[in-house]
Amino acid sequence: MLTTITMILFISLFLTGCTTKNNQAIDASLLTASWDEVTAIAKGQEVNIYMWGGSDTINKYIDDWVAPRLKKQTGVVLKRIPVNDTKDIIQKLLTEKQLGKKEGSIDIIWINGENFKDAKEQNLLWGSINEQLPNFNRFVEKDADNIRFDFGEDIAGLEAPWGTAQFVFVYDENKVKNPPKSMEELKQWVINNPGKFTYPAPPDFTGSAFVRHVLYETTGGHQQYLKRLSEQENLEQTLEPMWSYLNEIEPYLWREGATYPESSAKLDLLYANGEVWMTMGYDPGRASAQIQKGIFPQSSKTFVLNNGTLSNTHYLSIPFNAPNKAGALVAINYLLSPEAQIAKLDPMNWGDLLAIDPNKLSKEDRVVIEKMDTGIATLTMDQLVKHRVPEIPAEYISVIEKGWLENVAKE
């Protein structure tokens, strides 16, 4: 027999002339309904996930691995909508909110960092979804700081962790015999090998992260930036060594620094073609996957800096006006399942690190993870964990990106 809340949901959903007030009641009730009730409503819904589309590997994981299994197991149809920049999604939602648009087209957003902070501050996200997700409650170490805080911002349940990223550098060992282990060593290598290194122009996510590594090493470490931006004194003076470093290497970059790749995908292409001898990014398993596909040279390896490389969690969230919220909840819950998370860890599917805690998995699943071949170019989990440094609060990033345009690009 259907419960009262299920009857209300079904009646509200399928009777014509449903009012805005009823729709809001449905939204609110989904966050307190039983999971069986949520899955019943979700069945048959087409869920649009808006996400960065610059990686063929990630796109195929969603389209070819996740979507067919999600539909078969839950009846939810997942449709990937590629975007170049998550900022565009936030602007779209903000415009819809200002226009009073109660129902949009976005069901799930792949999000983190400054985009999450902006969305949270503008009330663009639906509600606290995590406690409603069975797989979040069962498999995620919810009290861990790297889960609870997104670039220093309390997630407040508004986004569910999807994976963990760590920045690595990729190099061709046939051309780079001793990869640099610090930014000072990298500077000397760039000067000694003119034209063979570059980085994407901020605000590209990867390029912005590279600049933050320079920030950490040239200004005395990351700890000073963990406090709020408003608490910083003489920030312009503090940042000056970073700008000096970037301007010092600029004449020795690819095309003498006259232009920069506009994206990490373009940098990967330069590396694959041998124009530069290094690339970089937040995906520790990407080099191995690209070797397997015949895109990167077989001699590709990865390295991290002795002082560490940036690590962060990326998340999934549901907008305030998502048309298929039940389906979105079911899709996010599936993406947090051991099945989907372990498949995502496989570099042939993606190589993205787990958002769930391996200690909470079954013995069988832990064995699968331990035996997984993460690829010839992938560093061990121990090597990565020992060389992790945290991201700084998102409010700094726009300051740094604007500063790069003024102090480096225009110099």
C-alpha positions, 0 to 999 in steps of 0.5 A, a space after each residue: 500500500 502506498 504511504 500518504 506521502 507517496 500518494 501526495 507525490 504521485 497525485 501532484 505529479 500527474 494531475 494537470 493544473 499543478 500549482 507552483 505551491 504544489 511543486 514546492 511541496 513535492 520538492 520539500 517532501 522528496 528530502 524527507 520521503 523514504 528512499 523507496 518513495 524517491 525511486 518510485 517517483 524517479 523511474 522514467 525521468 530524464 536527468 540532465 547532468 551539466 558538466 565540463 566536457 573537455 575530456 573524452 575519457 570522462 565523457 565516455 565513462 558517463 555515456 557508455 558506462 554509467 548511463 546504461 547501467 543507471 537506466 537498467 537498474 533504476 529506470 532513470 535516463 541520464 543525459 550528459 550536457 557538455 559545457 566549457 566552463 561551469 561559471 556559465 552554468 552558474 550564470 544561467 541559474 542566476 539569470 533564471 532565479 532573477 527572472 523567477 523561472 521555477 523550472 529550468 533544464 539543469 538537474 545535476 551540476 558537476 561543481 566545486 570551488 569558487 563555483 560552489 561558493 557563488 552558487 551557495 551565496 546566491 541560493 542557486 542550489 536546491 537543499 541539503 541532499 546528502 542525508 537523503 542519499 543511502 550511499 553517502 550515509 553508508 560509504 562516505 567519511 562524512 566528517 572528514 575535512 576534505 569532504 565537509 569543506 570545498 575550498 574552505 567552504 562548508 558544503 552544508 549538505 548542498 553537494 555530494 562528493 563525487 571524486 578526489 583529484 590531485 594535481 600531477 605533472 606529466 613528462 616524457 622520460 626520453 626527453 626529461 631525464 630528471 624531472 624537477 621536484 620544486 618550482 625553483 628546479 622547474 624554473 631552471 629546467 624551463 630556462 635550460 629547455 626553451 620552448 618546451 614548457 607552458 601552462 594553460 592561461 588562467 582562468 582555465 582550471 588547470 592553469 589557475 592551479 599551476 599558478 597556485 603551486 607557484 604561489 605556495 612555493 614562492 611566498 612561504 607555503 599555503 598555511 597563510 592563505 587558509 584564513 579569510 581573504 578579508 583578514 589578509 594584510 598587504 596581499 599585493 606585496 605578498 603575491 609579488 614573488 609569484 608574479 616575478 617567478 611567472 614573468 621570469 619564465 615567460 620568455 622561455 615558454 612555448 612561443 616565448 610566452 606570447 600566447 598560452 594554451 586556452 585549456 588543459 586539452 590544448 596543452 595535452 595536444 601540444 604534449 602529445 605532438 611533442 611540441 612541449 615535453 610536459 603537461 599537467 592536470 588534476 587526474 593522476 591516472 590520465 597519463 596512463 589512460 592516454 598511453 593505452 589509447 596511443 595518444 601520449 608517448 609510451 615514455 610518459 611518466 608523472 611526478 609530484 613536487 616534494 612540497 606537495 601538489 594540490 588535492 581537492 574533492 569535486 561534487 555533484 549538486 542539484 539546482 533550485 529549479 531542477 525539473 527532475 529532482 527525484 531522478 537527480 537524487 537517484 543518479 547521484 546516489 548511483 554515482 556514489 555506489 561502490 560499483 560506479 566508484 570502483 569503475 571510475 577509479 579504473 584509468 581505462 574508464 577515468 582514473 579518478 580517485 574515490 569519494 567513498 572510504 575504502 574502509 567502508 567497503 566489502 572485503 571483495 571490493 577492497 580486493 578489487 581496488 588493491 588488484 586494480 592496475 592503475 597504469 604504467 604512468 600512475 603514481 601509487 596511492 601512497 606517493 600521492 597521499 604523502 604529497 597532498 596539500 590543500 586548496 585555499 579558500 575559493 575567494 582567493 582564486 578570482 583575485 589571483 586570476 585577475 592578478 595574472 591578467 594584470 601582472 603576467 599576461 599584460 606585461 
